[in-house]
Amino acid sequence: MSGHTVAIIQSSYIPWKGYFDIIHDVDEFIFLDDVQYTVRDWRTRNRIKTANGTSWLTVPAGANRNRLICEVSLDEPSWQQKHWKTLCHSYSRAPYFRQYAAFFEELYLGQTWTNLSQMNRSMTQRIAHELLGIHTTFSDSRSYPSQGAKLDRIMDLLQMSGATRYISGPMAADYIDPSRFDAMGIELQFKNYSDYPDYPQLYPTFEHAVSVVDLIFNTGPHAPDYIWGHRQGVA
């Protein structure tokens, strides 16, 4: 495919498979973390499956809303070991837990994370490159001298990154003005999350809206088949 396809999204904690689906679709994925931090959001939490149903894993980052995402510090490191123990307890019986345990143990216990954005970006990039085989280039919105807020900022980043095509999450359709993309000659596409097949998952009933770690521990190297590979008839 010619041109330069871009996505611009805030970082998230161990995101769900749809987040990685967008990463896979683009040439450049820009983390937009120099924007307002929101509490009780995907920046600091995600869901996993347990024997008692879905459960939240939440990174303690404080309730101060007067910060950008990239400014959020992580001052209490004990959560790292707690989250890793929870993952072990919940997924030790999953078919591919042993194969990937060392990778995730190193993410959680190999260093002390002190910045939320840095942690989210690092975990996302490593999962994408090392486990899902995605070759997308990652960049940071702060590396571009862009201006404005909300859609103005997005348009500025797209222009500076040389984008010819923009892939957005479906929720953004509420505020995006397609005519602005037409005026700049940038193709606009909204991601469709409705076609994901079920996969072998512990603890019924099946749930799509959980962290990608659930998919990886349950399907291992076949995880991409259940995100984008099925569209080519792989799964």
Buried (B, 14 or more C-beta within 10 A) or exposed (E): EEEBBBBBBBBBBBBBBBBBBBBBBBBBBBBBBBBEBEBEEBBBBBBBBBEEEEBEBEBEBBEEEEBEBBBBEBEEEEBBEEBBEBBBEBBEEBBBBEEBBEBBEEBBEEEEBEBBBBBBBBBBBBBBBEBBEBEBEBBBBBEBEBEEEEBEBBBBBBEBBEBBBBBBBEEBEEEBEEEBBEEBEBEBEBBEBEEBEEBEBBBEEEBBEBBBBBBBBBBBEBBBBBBBBBEEEEB
